Amino acid sequence: MKERISGILERWFLQEPALFSAICTHDFVENPNMNCPMRIGKRNIEFNPELCSIMNDGKLEATMMIEAIRILLKHPYDRKPEGCCDMALAIGSNLTIGDNYRKSKVHIDRPENLNLECGRTYEWYSIQIQQRLLKPKGKDKKEGNGDSEEKTKALAEQNKDVAKLWEEDEMMLTLINNQITSIKEWGSLAGAFAEKLIASTKGRINWKDAFSGFRASILSSKRKLTRMRPNRRTGFQNMGSIRRFDTSVLIAIDVSGSISSETLRYFYGVVNSAFRYGFEAVDVIQFDCGIRVVQSIKKKMQDVTAIGRGGTSFDEPIQYAHENGYDGMVILTDGWAPEPILPDGFNTKLLWVCEDKQCYDDHYQWMEKSGRVCVMDIN
């Protein structure tokens, strides 16, 4: 089997340099105990010699090609979409590959096979699959989508081993990005797909990274000098410092008519994540052209009702944060509203969370004038 694999790699060296570069970042390891022919994880390409031996050379090469593309997409090493099981991740990855690379000589599912939109991201597909897997049996049949439910659950069983080794690995992400940027010839991946892979190496500003640093930024601003606590290096000769931990944070959620119900669910996922990043309590407001709902929460929210759905103005929520003395404010929005005018003496630290990359590109320049900007990155 290793000789057959080596023969394929020799051809790739000349004909498929992008795939060859991807494969060279990993070692081949036999694993006869898994129920899939090949899988990626922990810097290895595991293969089941028995399942691979029944493939002809064309099918074996196509299987290797899918795993090489998976490496270039970095799915096994990127941060897992929240709440998704291994099977949802594997199917989400396959749908992304099937949607972007339609030259495969082996069957790989595409979004339309499961009645899902084309052109979405791995994260989005994984979340959609996870939601289907969690539905009680037969529920989709009542909604006229029974075939998709059955196909999804059948795929989950087929792919139960594919993503078992997947875990976040920043070093591997960097290595793969370096390989991508050094590729000059893309072989069969040339065109729009190659452009997407190159674009994926650019630094993404993700709300999870920004939010985790937002708390530290607020706390650092609450640092106070005091002579009651000695400096660690010089004792009472210089002032020490203390931090107040009564930080107050306001999260403002755009519920205007341009925000979809699905996006609102993700917005509230950002709210719930505040507790993972050390906030003991947050205040939440819904706004469109005015403030609609004000809540103070100390635990994850389960059921959410949006009130409003009109136009959008950022002036009201920013004025509310100013008048109530919040240390930090997070605004979740698509950005489609006039640039706000900050009140005189406004000291609240702002974090703008854009609905998607397009909204970020459209609005980040004016948003950066008042605070940090990141993208929710789900679409």
C-alpha positions as CSV (number, residue, x, y, z in Angstrom):
1,M,0.0,0.0,0.0
2,K,2.8,2.4,0.8
3,E,4.3,1.7,-2.6
4,R,1.0,2.7,-4.3
5,I,0.8,5.8,-2.2
6,S,4.4,6.7,-3.1
7,G,3.7,6.2,-6.8
8,I,0.8,8.7,-6.6
9,L,3.0,11.2,-4.7
10,E,5.7,11.0,-7.4
11,R,3.1,12.0,-10.0
12,W,1.8,14.8,-7.8
13,F,5.3,16.2,-7.5
14,L,5.2,17.1,-11.2
15,Q,1.4,17.4,-11.9
16,E,-0.2,18.5,-8.6
17,P,2.4,20.6,-6.7
18,A,-0.3,22.1,-4.4
19,L,-1.6,18.7,-3.3
20,F,2.0,17.4,-3.0
21,S,2.9,20.4,-0.7
22,A,-0.1,19.7,1.5
23,I,0.7,16.0,1.9
24,C,4.3,16.7,2.7
25,T,3.2,18.4,6.0
26,H,2.0,15.1,7.3
27,D,3.3,11.5,7.9
28,F,1.4,8.4,6.6
29,V,0.5,6.0,9.4
30,E,-1.4,2.7,9.2
31,N,-4.5,2.3,11.3
32,P,-6.5,-0.9,10.6
33,N,-9.0,-0.1,13.4
34,M,-10.9,2.8,11.9
35,N,-13.9,2.5,9.6
36,C,-12.9,5.1,7.0
37,P,-10.1,4.6,4.3
38,M,-8.2,7.8,5.3
39,R,-8.3,10.6,7.8
40,I,-6.3,13.6,8.9
41,G,-5.3,14.5,12.4
42,K,-2.5,15.2,14.8
43,R,-0.1,15.8,11.9
44,N,-0.7,12.3,10.5
45,I,-2.5,10.9,7.5
46,E,-3.9,7.6,8.8
47,F,-5.0,5.0,6.4
48,N,-6.8,1.7,6.8
49,P,-4.7,-0.8,4.6
50,E,-7.6,-3.2,4.1
51,L,-10.1,-0.5,3.0
52,C,-7.6,1.2,0.8
53,S,-6.4,-2.1,-0.8
54,I,-9.9,-2.7,-2.4
55,M,-9.6,0.6,-4.3
56,N,-8.2,0.9,-7.8
57,D,-5.4,3.4,-8.3
58,G,-7.8,6.1,-9.5
59,K,-10.1,5.9,-6.5
60,L,-7.1,5.7,-4.1
61,E,-5.7,8.9,-5.7
62,A,-9.0,10.7,-5.5
63,T,-9.3,9.7,-1.8
64,M,-5.8,11.1,-1.1
65,M,-6.8,14.2,-3.1
66,I,-9.8,14.9,-0.8
67,E,-7.6,14.6,2.3
68,A,-4.9,16.8,0.8
69,I,-7.6,19.5,0.1
70,R,-8.9,19.1,3.7
71,I,-5.4,19.9,4.9
72,L,-5.2,23.0,2.7
73,L,-8.6,24.1,4.1
74,K,-7.2,23.5,7.6
75,H,-10.4,22.0,9.0
76,P,-8.6,19.4,11.2
77,Y,-6.6,22.1,13.0
78,D,-8.7,25.2,13.2
79,R,-11.0,26.2,16.1
80,K,-14.0,23.9,16.2
81,P,-17.4,25.5,15.6
82,E,-19.1,25.7,19.0
83,G,-21.3,22.8,20.0
84,C,-20.6,20.6,16.9
85,C,-19.8,16.9,17.4
86,D,-17.2,15.1,15.3
87,M,-19.7,13.8,12.8
88,A,-21.1,17.2,12.1
89,L,-17.5,18.5,11.6
90,A,-16.7,15.8,9.2
91,I,-19.9,16.3,7.1
92,G,-19.4,20.0,7.2
93,S,-15.9,19.6,5.9
94,N,-17.0,17.2,3.2
95,L,-19.8,19.6,2.0
96,T,-17.3,22.4,1.8
97,I,-14.9,20.3,-0.3
98,G,-17.7,19.0,-2.5
99,D,-19.0,22.5,-3.0
100,N,-15.6,24.0,-4.0
101,Y,-13.9,21.0,-5.8
102,R,-16.3,19.4,-8.3
103,K,-13.6,17.4,-10.2
104,S,-13.4,14.5,-7.6
105,K,-13.4,11.0,-9.0
106,V,-14.9,9.6,-5.8
107,H,-18.3,10.5,-4.4
108,I,-18.3,13.3,-1.9
109,D,-21.5,15.0,-0.8
110,R,-22.4,18.5,-1.9
111,P,-24.7,21.0,-0.2
112,E,-27.5,20.5,-2.7
113,N,-27.6,16.7,-1.8
114,L,-28.8,17.7,1.7
115,N,-31.0,20.6,0.6
116,L,-28.5,23.2,1.9
117,E,-27.3,26.4,0.2
118,C,-24.1,26.3,-1.8
119,G,-21.3,28.8,-1.2
120,R,-21.4,28.8,2.6
121,T,-18.5,28.1,4.9
122,Y,-17.4,25.0,6.7
123,E,-18.5,26.5,10.1
124,W,-22.0,27.2,8.7
125,Y,-22.4,23.7,7.2
126,S,-21.2,22.1,10.5
127,I,-23.7,24.0,12.5
128,Q,-26.6,23.2,10.2
129,I,-25.7,19.5,10.3
130,Q,-25.4,19.6,14.1
131,Q,-28.9,21.1,14.4
132,R,-30.3,18.3,12.2
133,L,-28.6,15.6,14.2
134,L,-30.1,17.0,17.4
135,K,-33.7,17.0,16.0
136,P,-35.9,14.2,17.3
137,K,-36.5,11.4,14.8
138,G,-39.3,12.2,12.4
139,K,-39.5,15.9,13.2
140,D,-38.3,16.9,9.7
141,K,-40.8,14.6,8.1
142,K,-43.6,16.8,9.5
143,E,-41.8,19.8,8.0
144,G,-41.5,18.2,4.6
145,N,-37.7,17.6,4.9
146,G,-37.6,13.9,6.0
147,D,-35.2,12.8,3.2
148,S,-32.6,15.3,4.3
149,E,-32.8,14.2,7.9
150,E,-32.4,10.6,7.0
151,K,-29.5,11.3,4.6
152,T,-27.8,13.5,7.3
153,K,-28.0,10.8,9.9
154,A,-26.8,8.1,7.5
155,L,-23.8,10.3,6.6
156,A,-23.1,10.8,10.3
157,E,-22.7,7.1,10.8
158,Q,-20.4,6.8,7.7
159,N,-18.2,9.6,8.9
160,K,-18.1,8.9,12.6
161,D,-14.3,8.3,12.6
162,V,-13.2,11.0,10.1
163,A,-12.9,13.9,12.6
164,K,-11.9,12.0,15.8
165,L,-8.4,13.3,15.7
166,W,-9.2,16.9,15.0
167,E,-8.0,19.5,17.5
168,E,-6.8,23.1,17.4
169,D,-3.1,23.4,16.5
170,E,-1.8,26.9,15.9
171,M,1.6,25.7,14.8
172,M,0.1,23.4,12.2
173,L,-2.1,26.3,10.9
174,T,1.0,28.4,10.5
175,L,2.8,25.7,8.7
176,I,0.0,25.1,6.2
177,N,-0.5,28.8,5.6
178,N,3.3,29.0,4.8
179,Q,2.9,26.1,2.4
180,I,0.0,27.8,0.7
181,T,1.7,31.1,0.2
182,S,4.7,29.4,-1.3
183,I,2.7,27.5,-3.9
184,K,3.3,28.8,-7.5
185,E,1.5,26.1,-9.5
186,W,-1.9,24.9,-8.4
187,G,-2.6,22.1,-10.8
188,S,-6.2,20.9,-10.8
189,L,-6.9,23.4,-8.0
190,A,-6.2,26.4,-10.1
191,G,-8.8,29.1,-10.4
192,A,-11.4,30.4,-7.8
193,F,-10.7,27.6,-5.3
194,A,-7.0,28.5,-5.3
195,E,-7.9,32.1,-4.7
196,K,-10.0,31.1,-1.7
197,L,-7.2,29.1,-0.2
198,I,-4.8,32.0,-0.6
199,A,-7.3,34.3,0.9
200,S,-7.6,32.0,3.9
201,T,-4.0,32.7,4.9
202,K,-4.8,36.3,5.5
203,G,-5.2,37.3,9.1
204,R,-8.9,36.9,10.2
205,I,-10.2,39.1,13.0
206,N,-12.4,36.7,14.8
207,W,-14.8,37.9,17.6
208,K,-13.7,35.0,19.9
209,D,-10.1,36.3,19.9
210,A,-11.3,39.9,20.2
211,F,-13.8,39.2,22.9
212,S,-11.3,37.2,25.0
213,G,-9.0,40.3,24.9
214,F,-11.8,42.7,25.5
215,R,-12.1,41.8,29.1
216,A,-8.4,42.2,29.7
217,S,-8.5,45.6,28.0
218,I,-11.3,46.8,30.2
219,L,-9.7,45.5,33.4
220,S,-6.4,47.2,32.5
221,S,-8.3,50.5,32.3
222,K,-9.6,49.9,35.8
223,R,-6.0,49.7,37.2
224,K,-5.4,52.1,40.1
225,L,-2.2,53.1,41.8
226,T,-2.0,52.8,45.6
227,R,0.6,53.1,48.3
228,M,-1.2,50.6,50.4
229,R,0.2,47.8,48.2
230,P,4.0,47.8,47.6
231,N,5.5,47.7,44.1
232,R,6.7,44.1,43.4
233,R,10.2,45.3,42.6
234,T,10.8,48.4,44.7
235,G,8.6,47.9,47.7
236,F,6.9,51.0,49.3
237,Q,9.3,53.3,47.5
238,N,7.0,53.4,44.5
239,M,3.2,53.0,44.2
240,G,1.8,49.6,43.6
241,S,-1.5,48.9,41.9
242,I,-4.9,47.2,42.3
243,R,-7.6,46.4,39.8
244,R,-11.3,46.8,40.4
245,F,-13.2,43.7,39.3
246,D,-16.7,45.3,39.3
247,T,-16.4,45.8,35.6
248,S,-19.8,46.6,33.9
249,V,-20.3,45.5,30.3
250,L,-23.2,46.4,28.0
251,I,-23.9,44.2,24.9
252,A,-26.1,45.9,22.3
253,I,-27.8,43.7,19.8
254,D,-29.0,45.0,16.4
255,V,-32.6,43.7,15.9
256,S,-33.4,45.9,12.9
257,G,-35.2,44.5,9.8
258,S,-31.9,43.8,8.0
259,I,-30.8,41.2,10.6
260,S,-32.0,37.7,9.9
261,S,-33.4,35.4,12.6
262,E,-30.5,33.0,12.1
263,T,-28.0,35.9,12.6
264,L,-29.8,36.9,15.8
265,R,-29.3,33.4,17.2
266,Y,-25.6,33.7,16.5
267,F,-25.6,37.2,18.1
268,Y,-27.0,35.7,21.3
269,G,-24.3,33.0,21.1
270,V,-21.8,35.9,21.4
271,V,-23.8,37.0,24.5
272,N,-23.6,33.6,26.1
273,S,-19.9,33.4,25.4
274,A,-19.3,36.3,27.7
275,F,-19.5,33.9,30.7
276,R,-16.7,31.7,29.2
277,Y,-14.4,34.8,29.1
278,G,-14.8,35.7,32.7
279,F,-17.7,38.2,32.8
280,E,-19.8,37.4,35.9
281,A,-22.8,39.5,34.6
282,V,-23.6,41.5,31.5
283,D,-26.4,43.8,30.6
284,V,-28.0,43.3,27.2
285,I,-30.1,45.7,25.1
286,Q,-31.9,45.2,21.8
287,F,-32.0,48.2,19.5
288,D,-33.1,49.2,16.1
289,C,-33.9,52.9,15.7
290,G,-34.3,53.0,19.4
291,I,-33.7,50.8,22.5
292,R,-36.3,48.1,22.7
293,V,-35.3,45.7,25.5
294,V,-33.0,46.0,28.5
295,Q,-31.9,42.9,30.4
296,S,-29.3,42.0,33.1
297,I,-28.2,38.4,32.8
298,K,-25.9,36.2,34.9
299,K,-26.2,32.9,33.0
300,K,-26.6,31.7,29.4
301,M,-29.8,32.7,27.7
302,Q,-31.9,29.9,26.2
303,D,-35.0,31.4,24.7
304,V,-34.7,34.8,22.9
305,T,-37.4,37.0,21.5
306,A,-36.5,40.0,19.3
307,I,-38.6,43.1,19.5
308,G,-38.3,45.9,17.0
309,R,-37.2,45.0,13.5
310,G,-37.3,48.6,12.2
311,G,-34.5,50.9,11.0
312,T,-31.1,51.2,12.8
313,S,-29.4,54.0,14.8
314,F,-26.3,53.5,17.0
315,D,-26.7,56.8,18.7
316,E,-29.3,55.6,21.3
317,P,-27.4,52.5,22.6
318,I,-24.1,54.5,22.7
319,Q,-25.8,57.3,24.6
320,Y,-27.4,54.7,27.0
321,A,-23.9,53.2,27.7
322,H,-22.5,56.7,28.3
323,E,-25.3,57.8,30.7
324,N,-25.1,54.6,32.7
325,G,-21.3,54.6,33.1
326,Y,-20.5,51.2,31.4
327,D,-16.8,50.3,31.3
328,G,-17.2,48.4,28.0
329,M,-19.7,48.0,25.3
330,V,-20.1,45.3,22.6
331,I,-22.2,46.2,19.5
332,L,-23.4,43.3,17.4
333,T,-24.6,44.5,14.0
334,D,-24.5,44.4,10.2
335,G,-23.3,48.0,10.3
336,W,-26.0,49.5,8.0
337,A,-26.7,52.7,9.8
338,P,-25.2,56.2,9.9
339,E,-21.9,56.6,11.8
340,P,-22.7,57.5,15.4
341,I,-21.7,60.7,17.1
342,L,-20.0,60.0,20.4
343,P,-21.2,62.0,23.4
344,D,-18.8,64.5,25.0
345,G,-16.6,62.7,27.6
346,F,-17.5,59.2,26.2
347,N,-14.9,56.8,27.9
348,T,-16.6,53.5,27.4
349,K,-14.4,51.0,25.5
350,L,-16.2,49.8,22.3
351,L,-16.0,46.5,20.5
352,W,-17.9,46.3,17.2
353,V,-18.8,42.8,16.1
354,C,-19.8,42.7,12.4
355,E,-22.2,40.1,11.1
356,D,-19.9,38.8,8.4
357,K,-16.7,39.6,6.4
358,Q,-18.6,41.7,3.9
359,C,-20.1,43.9,6.6
360,Y,-16.7,44.2,8.1
361,D,-15.1,45.3,4.8
362,D,-18.0,47.8,4.2
363,H,-17.8,49.5,7.6
364,Y,-14.6,48.9,9.5
365,Q,-13.0,52.2,8.5
366,W,-15.5,54.3,10.4
367,M,-16.0,51.8,13.2
368,E,-12.3,51.9,14.0
369,K,-12.6,55.6,14.8
370,S,-14.4,54.7,18.0
371,G,-13.2,51.2,19.0
372,R,-12.0,47.8,18.0
373,V,-13.7,45.9,15.2
374,C,-14.0,42.2,14.5
375,V,-16.1,39.9,12.4
376,M,-18.4,37.2,13.7
377,D,-17.2,35.0,10.8
378,I,-20.0,32.4,10.5
379,N,-21.1,33.0,6.9
